[in-house]
Amino acid sequence: MISLPMADMLLGTVRLDRRESGRDFADRELTLAQMGALLFAAQGYRPNQEKRLVPSAGASYPLEVTLAVGRVESLQPGLYRYVAHRHGLEVIEIRGDSLSKIAAATFEAPWLANAAAVLHISAVFARTTEPYADQPPAGRAERYVWLEAGHAAQNAALASAALRLATVFIGGFDDEAMARAPCSCRPQSVPSA
């Protein structure tokens, strides 16, 4: 387990107009503290609580965040799973082509291969759909998962803006190709951030 620095996230000073999509990435590495702040914003736990920073239907927390690393200090290029309750990373695999495979699975985002890192948000839908299976109308429980993914991605984007980092959301990808890309730890993917 790779421990991440604890994030001190005060987003009250972030101007919402600073959150914009950026596709031109600087050729430098992110710090481990920056990466920790982004992951914490997306899925971290509130200090001394059992709840995360993003709202979740029934506190079911279906989201999984995988980090594809190109250039992050102290981390080898490869894939890592964010372990929210420990604010750390588990190594999935170390290899240098993860970002290229992710970029190839998108419809028109070859520039992702040049990013320092990519957060990939996926979901274990059953965590939410099973407890809410009988709630009408049909499909409502899946909507809860999609909403949660949006909350997590926006938190990461706001943290990125606070850190003055470029970020962009990618929702246009081939589902089957993304499922074959090494970052897909789960069978059902939701938009990357």
C-alpha positions as CSV (number, residue, x, y, z in Angstrom):
1,M,0.0,0.0,0.0
2,I,1.3,3.4,-1.0
3,S,0.2,6.1,1.6
4,L,-0.8,9.4,0.2
5,P,-0.3,12.8,1.9
6,M,-3.4,13.9,3.7
7,A,-5.2,16.6,1.7
8,D,-6.0,19.9,3.2
9,M,-8.9,20.8,0.9
10,L,-10.4,24.2,1.4
11,L,-12.3,24.9,-1.8
12,G,-14.1,27.9,-0.5
13,T,-11.6,30.1,-2.3
14,V,-12.0,28.4,-5.6
15,R,-13.6,30.5,-8.2
16,L,-16.0,28.4,-10.3
17,D,-15.0,30.2,-13.4
18,R,-11.5,28.8,-13.1
19,R,-12.8,25.3,-13.6
20,E,-12.5,24.7,-17.4
21,S,-11.5,21.9,-19.6
22,G,-7.8,21.8,-20.6
23,R,-6.3,19.5,-23.2
24,D,-2.8,21.0,-23.2
25,F,-0.9,19.3,-20.5
26,A,2.5,20.5,-19.2
27,D,5.3,18.1,-19.6
28,R,6.0,17.8,-15.9
29,E,5.1,15.4,-13.2
30,L,2.4,15.9,-10.6
31,T,3.4,15.8,-7.0
32,L,2.2,13.0,-4.7
33,A,0.4,15.7,-2.7
34,Q,-1.5,16.9,-5.7
35,M,-2.5,13.4,-6.6
36,G,-3.6,12.7,-3.1
37,A,-5.7,15.9,-3.1
38,L,-7.5,14.9,-6.3
39,L,-8.2,11.4,-5.1
40,F,-9.4,12.6,-1.8
41,A,-11.7,15.1,-3.4
42,A,-13.2,12.3,-5.7
43,Q,-13.7,9.6,-3.1
44,G,-12.1,10.5,0.3
45,Y,-13.7,10.0,3.6
46,R,-14.7,13.0,5.8
47,P,-12.3,13.2,8.7
48,N,-13.4,11.0,11.6
49,Q,-16.5,9.9,9.9
50,E,-17.7,6.8,7.9
51,K,-19.0,9.0,5.1
52,R,-17.3,10.1,2.0
53,L,-17.1,13.7,0.6
54,V,-19.5,12.8,-2.2
55,P,-23.2,12.1,-1.6
56,S,-24.2,8.5,-2.2
57,A,-27.7,6.9,-2.2
58,G,-27.9,5.1,1.1
59,A,-24.2,5.5,1.6
60,S,-23.8,2.5,-0.8
61,Y,-20.6,4.0,-2.4
62,P,-20.6,2.1,-5.7
63,L,-17.7,4.0,-7.2
64,E,-14.2,2.7,-7.7
65,V,-11.4,5.0,-8.8
66,T,-8.4,3.8,-10.7
67,L,-5.3,6.0,-11.3
68,A,-3.4,5.6,-14.5
69,V,0.0,7.2,-14.0
70,G,2.3,8.6,-16.5
71,R,4.2,11.2,-14.5
72,V,3.6,11.4,-10.7
73,E,6.5,11.8,-8.3
74,S,7.3,8.6,-6.4
75,L,5.1,6.4,-8.5
76,Q,6.1,4.3,-11.4
77,P,4.0,4.5,-14.6
78,G,1.2,2.1,-14.3
79,L,-2.2,1.4,-12.7
80,Y,-3.2,2.0,-9.1
81,R,-6.5,1.5,-7.2
82,Y,-7.4,4.2,-4.8
83,V,-8.2,2.7,-1.4
84,A,-10.4,5.4,0.1
85,H,-10.6,4.2,3.7
86,R,-6.8,4.2,3.9
87,H,-6.2,7.2,1.6
88,G,-3.7,5.2,-0.3
89,L,-2.9,3.4,-3.5
90,E,-2.7,-0.3,-4.3
91,V,-0.6,-1.3,-7.3
92,I,-2.6,-3.0,-10.0
93,E,0.2,-3.3,-12.5
94,I,3.3,-1.4,-13.5
95,R,3.7,-0.8,-17.2
96,G,4.2,2.2,-19.3
97,D,1.4,2.0,-21.9
98,S,-1.7,2.4,-19.7
99,L,-2.4,6.0,-20.8
100,S,-2.0,5.1,-24.5
101,K,-4.6,2.3,-24.1
102,I,-7.0,4.6,-22.4
103,A,-6.5,7.3,-25.1
104,A,-7.1,4.6,-27.8
105,A,-10.5,3.7,-26.2
106,T,-11.8,7.2,-26.5
107,F,-13.5,8.5,-29.6
108,E,-11.4,11.6,-30.1
109,A,-8.9,12.2,-27.2
110,P,-5.5,10.9,-28.3
111,W,-3.9,13.7,-26.2
112,L,-4.9,11.7,-23.1
113,A,-1.7,9.7,-23.7
114,N,0.3,12.8,-22.8
115,A,-1.5,13.4,-19.5
116,A,0.5,13.1,-16.2
117,A,-2.3,10.9,-14.9
118,V,-5.9,9.9,-15.5
119,L,-8.5,9.2,-12.9
120,H,-10.8,6.5,-14.2
121,I,-14.2,6.3,-12.4
122,S,-16.0,3.0,-12.6
123,A,-18.9,1.5,-10.6
124,V,-20.1,-1.7,-9.0
125,F,-23.7,-0.9,-9.8
126,A,-25.1,-3.7,-7.6
127,R,-24.0,-1.9,-4.5
128,T,-26.7,0.7,-5.2
129,T,-29.1,-1.1,-7.5
130,E,-29.7,-4.1,-5.2
131,P,-30.9,-2.0,-2.2
132,Y,-33.0,0.2,-4.4
133,A,-34.2,-2.4,-6.9
134,D,-37.9,-2.0,-5.9
135,Q,-37.9,1.8,-5.9
136,P,-40.0,3.0,-8.8
137,P,-39.6,3.9,-11.5
138,A,-37.5,1.2,-13.0
139,G,-33.9,2.4,-13.5
140,R,-33.9,4.9,-10.7
141,A,-31.2,3.1,-8.8
142,E,-28.9,3.3,-11.8
143,R,-29.5,7.0,-12.0
144,Y,-28.2,7.3,-8.4
145,V,-24.9,5.8,-9.5
146,W,-24.6,8.1,-12.5
147,L,-25.3,11.1,-10.2
148,E,-22.7,10.0,-7.8
149,A,-20.1,9.7,-10.6
150,G,-20.9,13.2,-11.6
151,H,-20.4,14.4,-8.0
152,A,-17.1,12.6,-7.7
153,A,-15.8,13.9,-11.0
154,Q,-16.8,17.5,-10.2
155,N,-15.1,17.4,-6.8
156,A,-11.9,16.2,-8.6
157,A,-12.3,19.0,-11.2
158,L,-12.8,21.7,-8.5
159,A,-9.7,20.4,-6.6
160,S,-7.8,20.5,-9.8
161,A,-8.8,24.1,-10.4
162,A,-7.8,24.9,-6.8
163,L,-4.4,23.4,-7.6
164,R,-4.2,25.2,-10.9
165,L,-4.0,21.9,-12.9
166,A,-5.5,21.2,-16.3
167,T,-8.4,18.7,-16.2
168,V,-10.9,17.5,-18.7
169,F,-13.9,15.1,-18.5
170,I,-14.1,12.3,-21.1
171,G,-17.4,10.6,-21.5
172,G,-17.0,9.7,-25.2
173,F,-15.4,6.3,-25.3
174,D,-16.0,2.9,-26.7
175,D,-17.4,0.9,-23.8
176,E,-15.9,-2.4,-25.0
177,A,-12.5,-0.9,-25.8
178,M,-12.4,0.8,-22.4
179,A,-13.4,-2.5,-20.7
180,R,-10.3,-4.0,-22.4
181,A,-8.1,-1.1,-21.5
182,P,-6.1,-2.0,-18.4
183,C,-7.7,0.7,-16.3
184,S,-11.1,-1.0,-16.2
185,C,-11.1,-2.9,-13.0
186,R,-14.8,-3.3,-13.1
187,P,-17.1,-4.3,-15.9
188,Q,-19.2,-1.1,-16.1
189,S,-17.4,2.1,-16.6
190,V,-18.6,5.7,-16.1
191,P,-17.1,8.8,-17.5
192,S,-13.4,9.4,-16.8
193,A,-12.2,12.6,-15.3
